[in-house]
């Protein structure tokens, strides 16, 4: 079956709803697993898109700030069914995770100190280390295909872990490095009809793009402005809305790189939750369907739950989770509906392709930073920050090593890399081990 174009419109709304219901319910294990599910269903099973068109969409989504898997889902839905298809794909991709994380957040806030709940999260947190390492390995094999990409990845890791350089600076530097290195290579070939170029050669309308941007900016920022007017800048709902709106613009490289930024800011700057609670939230997101970035909903819930003001803590937490989810995902639709027509028009552009390669390499370094950060705060009870000139290092206190967490983490790494255990069996086994160890060690 030939690849469809965005102009073809041959996929019905019913088909889109059915397919993305399957995508959402099978999307466990972070962005790498979610992209694999989407590829299997859309490219291999349905053959609605060619491999080249799918990879082109993925490359653009990796360039964007925010969750690449959700943006890719929206992009593919737009290609198959226009704006209607993009909305169906994007919203269905989010819905199961939102409901799951909301339910788990309520349980966590009320019962996390209960023995069995505490034991579950005691086991889930070390297992997350193995899942992040597996995602890092997949990214490494996909992005570090030449020596210059390895250099870019190493520089990105050092920039964020040692020098705490902002994400936008790292991304711009990586894009520039990719362009300089890619400029020496051969120019890419021209897209073919088999790649899905049919219907994509028209120059996009700047007027239409402006109207689309205005609509989605209103959808994104309108509710936040109303909260600001009603509650003032110091209210936790406004602070969360502003912070996660900023995160939607400055965090590049998919969910894992977003989490690195969110973890540092939410824990160390805003004090909405502790490092251990942040890892608990990641364990929730890993064990539920939908985008991994949905963990920010948990951060928003806990931040508002701890600072409810005149509201009941549970009510404040639920509102905080809704506000956080809204400002996290509304920009994704803005980026896709405004940018995708232009990206389709400039397919195979040499400089754009080279910049994407550089950013992909930098993402590996950013995810490595996340893996180290989570490992330190999961395996050790105390982590010290050592400042030396412009450098900053996180060093664990060896005497505070948690041997139970270490054993679960080591077992999870073996299960993932040696025995190729899937995400759900891995998390289930880790949860059981956590309950048993928690009972023994407490």
N, C-alpha and C positions, 0 to 999 in steps of 0.2 A: 504493500500500500504506500503511495507517495506521501511525503511529509506534507502536512497542511500548513498553510500560511495564516497569519492573523486575519487576512481579508477573506479567507475562504468561508469561515462560519459554518463548517460542515458538522460541528459537534453540537448536539442539542444541549439545552439546559439540564434536561433529565440525565443525560450521559455524564455531564460535568459533575452534577450533585452526587451521582452514584460513585464515580471514580474517586472524587475527593473525600467522600466518606470513608472509602477504603484506605486512601492515603493517610488520613488523619488518625485512624484507629490502628494503623500499623507503624506509625512514626515514633518508635522508641529509640533511645540510645544516642541522642544528640544529632547535630547537623549532618555528620557523615552518614549515619544510618538513614536519616530522613531523605537525604538527596538520593541515596541508593534505592530507597523504596519508590520515590517519584520517577527515577530513571527506569526502573524495572516495569512499572505499570504503564507509563506514557510512551516510552521509546521501544521497549522490548515486547510487552504484551499487546498494547493497543496499536503500536506503530503510528501514533498520531504525529510524532515529530522525529526528524532524523537525529542521528548522533551529533552531527555538526551543529545543528540549530540548538539542541539542548545544551551543549558545551558552551556555545556562544552566550546563551542566556545566563549560564552559571558564571561565566567570567565577568559579566557586567555586575551580577549580584555580589560577587566577591569584592568588587571595587567599591560598592556602596557601604556606608555606615549601617550598622544594625544587623539583624539576623538574616543571614544569607539563605537559609533553607525556606523561611517563610516568604522572602522576597522572590526566590526562584519559583515557588509554588504559584505566587500571584502572577509572575511574568509568564509562566507556561499557560496558566488559565487565560491570560489576556491574549496570548498567541492563538489559542484555540477558540475563544469565544468573545473576544473584545473586552470592554470594560465589565460587562456582565459576568463573563467567564473569570476575569481577574478577581472580582468581588467574591464570587462563589468559592474559588480556590483558596483565596487568602483567608476568608472568614471561617470556612470549614476546617482549615488547617489549624486555626487558633482555638476553636470552641472546645474540643475535648480536653485540651491541656488547661484551659482557663477554669473549667468546672472542677477538674480533678485537683488542681493546685489550691483552689479556693476551699474545697472540702478538707484537704489535708492541712491547710493553714489553720483552719478553725480547730481541728483536732489537736494540732501541735501546740497552739497557744493555750488551750485549756488543759491538756493532759501530757505535755512533754516530760514532766517529772515523774509520771507513773512508770513503774518498773519496766513493763513490756514495751511501752512507747520509747522510753529512753534507750532500751536495749536495741530496738530496731534501728534507731538512728546511730547508735554506737557502731553497729555493723555496716550500715550503708555508707557512712563517711569514708572509711578506708577503701571501700570498693570503688568509690568515685575516682580515686587516684588512678586505678587501673584503666577505667573508662577514658579518662582524659589522656592517659599515655597511649592508648590505642588510637584515639583520634589524632594525636600528635604523629604517630607512626604513619597513619594513612595520609595525612597532609604532607609529611616528609617525602613519601614515595611519589606523590603527585606533583609537588612543587619544587623539590630540590633535584632537578634533573641535570644541572650543569654547575660547574665550580662557582660562577658568579652568584647563583641563587643561594648557595651555601654561605657565602660571605655576607649577603644581604640578611639572611636569617640570623646569623651570629651577631651582626651589628644591631639588629632589631632587639634581640634578647638582651644584649648588654645595655642598650639605650633605655629600656624600660625597667629592667631588674636592678641595674647598678646606678644609673643616672636619673631615673624617674622622668624621662623625657615624655612630653605629652603625645598621645596617639596621633593627632593630625600631623605633627612634625615627622614622626616615624613613617607614616604612610606616604607623605610627600617625598621624603628622602628615598623610600623604597621605589616609588614610581619613577623618580628621576634616575635612580640607579638602573632600573629596568630599561628605561628609554636609552640611556647611554650604552648599556651592554647590547640591547636589542638592535640598536641602530647599525651595528656592525654585521648583523646577519642578513640573510636573504629576505626579500620582501615576500609576504604571504601571497598565496594564490588568490584568484577571484572566486567568489561564491558561485556555486552551481545551482541549477534548478533542483537537483536532488537534495541540496542542503536546506531547502525550504525557502528559497529566495523569492518565490512567486508572490507577487502582491506587496513586496517590501521595498521596491525601488523608488517609490514616490518620496519626494522631499517632505518632511513633516511641516505642519503649519505652526508658525510661532504664535499666531493669535490663538489657535486652539490650545496650544501648550500653556499659554498664559491664563486662559480661562480655567483649564484643569488645575493649574497650580493654585489659583485663587480659591477655588472650591475646596480643595483638600487642605490648604492652609487654614481656612475657616473651620473645617471639621476638626483639625488637629488642635488649633490654639484657641478657638472660641470658648470651649468649656473651661479652659485654664484661665482665661481672662475673666470669666464670670466668677470663678472661685476667688481670684485675686481681688475683684471689686467687693465681693461679699465678706471675705474673711481676712484680707490683708496679707502682706508678704511673709509674715512670720508663722502663719499657720502651716501645720505639717502637710496638709493636702496640697497647698500651693508650693511648698518646698519640694515635695516629691514630684509634682507635676513639672516644675522647672528643671529639677535635676535630671529626670528621665527624658525630658525633651532634649536637654543638652546631650545626654548619652546617645540619643537617637541620631545625633548629628556628628559626634566626634569619635564614636567607636567603630572601628573598621575590622574586617576580617571574620565576620560571623559571630556566632553565639559565644564561643570560648573566649575570644578577645574582648567582647563586650563584658563578660563576667569578670575578667581580670580588672577592668576599670571600675565596674560597679562594686566589686568586693573591696577594693582599696578605698573608694570614696565613701561607700555606705557604712563601712566598718570603722575606718580610721578618721574620717572627716566629720560625718554626720552622726555617727554613733547610734544608728538605727537598730543595729543588731551586732552580735559578737561574731568573731571568726568561726566559732563552732556552729553557730546558728546559720551562718552563710553556707557552710558545707552541708548542713542538714537540708537547706533549701535546694541545693544542687542535687542532693540525693533524691528529693521529691521529684524534681524535674526530669531526672534520668529515668525514673521508674514509672512515669506517666506518659501517655501519648501526647503528641504535639511538639511544638518548638522548645528547645532547651532554654531559650531566652525567657520562657515563661517564669523562670525562677525569680525574675525581677518583681513579679506579682507578689511573691512571698516576702520579698524585701519591703515592698510598699505596705503589705498587710502588717508586718511586724513593726515597721516604723510608726504607723498610725495607731496600732494597738497599744504601743508603749507611751504614746502621747495623745490620748483621746480628747483632751480638752473637756468640753461640757458633754460630750457624747459617751455612750457606753463603749468600753474598749472593743467589744466584738463588732459593733456597728461602725466604729471608726476604722477598724481593720478592714472590713469589707469595702468601705468607700475608698480607702487607700489603695486596695488591690485593683479596684475598677479604674481609678485615676491613673495608676501606674501602667496598667495594661493599655488604656486608651492612648496615652502619649507615646508609648513604646511602639505600637503597631500602626497608628494612623500615618506616621511619616513613611512607612514602607509602601503604602498604597500611593502616596504622593510621588515617591521616587520612581516607582514602576510606571504609573500612568502618564507621568510627564516625560520621563527619560527613555522608556523602552522604544518608542517610535524613532527617536534619534539614533539609538544604539543599533536598531535594526537597519537603519539607513547607512550607517558607516561600518557595517560588518567588514571584518578582515583589514581594518585600518592598521597600518604597521605600528605607528606610535602608540595607539591605544592597546594593541596586543602586547607590546613590550612593557608598557606601564603595568598592565594586569599581571604579567609574569613577575615583575618586581614586588608588587603588593602581595601576591600569593606566597612568595618566599618569605617576606617579612611576617606574614601570619604565622608561619611555623615558629619563629622566635617568640612571638606574642603568646602563643599557646604553651610553649615551653615555660614561659614565665608563670602562666596560670598553674601549670602542673607543679612547679616548685613551690609556689605560694600555698596551694592547697595541701601539699604533702607536709610542709613545715608546720602548718597550723593544725593538721590532723594527727600527726604522729608525735608531736611534742607539746607538752603542757605550757611551755614558755618559749617565746621567740623574741630575741632582742634585735633592735634596730641600731646599727653602728654607722655613724656618719663620719666621713673622712673627706674633707674638701668638698668637691661637687658630687662625690660618690655616696651611695647609701646601700648598705648590705643588711640582709636579714639573716641572723645567725641563731640556730636553735641552741637551747641549753641542754646538753646531752643527758644530764641527770633526770630530766623531765620526760624522757622517752616513754610513751605508752606502749607497753609490750603487747597488750591485747590488740590494739589498733594496728600495730606493726605486723602481727601474725595474720590478721584478716587481710591487710593490704598485700602482703606477700602471697597469700593464697589466691587473692583476686588476680594479681599479675600473672601467676602461673596459669590460672584458669583461662584467662583471656589470650595470652600469647602462646602457651604450649598446647592447651586442650581446646582452644577456639570456642569457649563457652559463650553463648549469646547473652545479651544484656539482662533480660528478665530472669533466666536461671541464675545468673551471677548475682544479681541483687537479692533474689530470694534466698540463695544460700548464705550471702553475707548477712542478711537480716536475721536469719536463724542463728548463725554463729554469734552475732552481736548480742542477741538475747541471752544465749548461754553464757558467754564471757562476762556480760554485765552482771549476771546473777552471781557468778563465781568471784568477780573482782570487787564488787561493792561491799 
